[in-house]
Amino acid sequence: MSIHDTESSSRKVDLRTLSHEQLVDLMEQLGYPKFRAKQVEDWVWKHNVSDFQEMTNVPAALRADLSARCTLGGTSEVARQVSSDGSRKYLLRYSDGTQAECVGMPTRNRLAVCVSTQAGCRMGCVFCATGQGGFTRSLKATEIYDQVMHVSKDFQTRASSVVMMGQGEPFNNYDEVIKALRMLNSPEGAGIGARHLTVSTCGVIPMIRRFSKEPEQFTLAVSLHSAIQSTRNAIMPGVKKYTLQRLHDVMGEYVEATGRRPTYEYALIGGVNDNNAELEALCDFTRGTLAHVNLIQLNDLEDSRLKPSTQERAELFVRRLAQVGVEATIRNSRGNDIDAACGQLSQKHQE
């Protein structure tokens, strides 16, 4: 859509959907110099303003002209929970009423943000609360970016890393996720280093292959959760067609193409994927590969028959993987005293 189409419409356009060239075009149409476009973009992307009047170095007349023609999109906060460990979970609502969750996790002088890429999810993983709430839609790049900026603004500090590990399957929203990553990486945006931007996928093989060809050094994590096909099919039905053998092959291609170390996420579920057979299968799957295993203690969901494994089993997994040359860590659980699992807060606030 050109800016001329925008002007002929009676509806205001979200200024953040305009490209730099379109914004420059708008400045010229309104009789302002081109450099004003860069000033406006700084306020939108670096400072996350929600009102044109906050753009203090922009002339009042231009602020009025922009306000008459454009909106700043943005989000409203539906709910916010604060954990005793300092992490904060948010439920945000977009202009069409769609809601999504995000989390801020501070550690000393750093802030990690976990964002959602979809409102809901179609993958149907049995241990995830998001799938229980159904699927609404994929999020736009600006909506993913907004989550990071909302958290950053609330903590009054810039985000140092972002993980796309919240609601949704990122690779089922590939193009918008890549746009969001580039906005977060850009010096004109959040300015976060590519290696501090991580995408977590259930294992959508065609998109892993595509991701390996992107020029930036974004980080990849794969939700594995079992290296036995029948177990994985049962707990992750959405990726049945992407077999473990195919996943193993494409991850080899990914490492060869990028030289980067991927992470396998493994949520330990008591009596399901924490027995000795599962452990040996995981050792076989990862042995001889450039990979890190991130062991996660399952969130204890209300009304779920699935329960977390024990700390002892987790430590056994770490020791055994080390014996086959694979580094593994037990992820420090955050937000246990709030609705920590993806989708829990959304379900509490369904309209």
Disulfide bonds with the S-S distance in Angstrom:
none
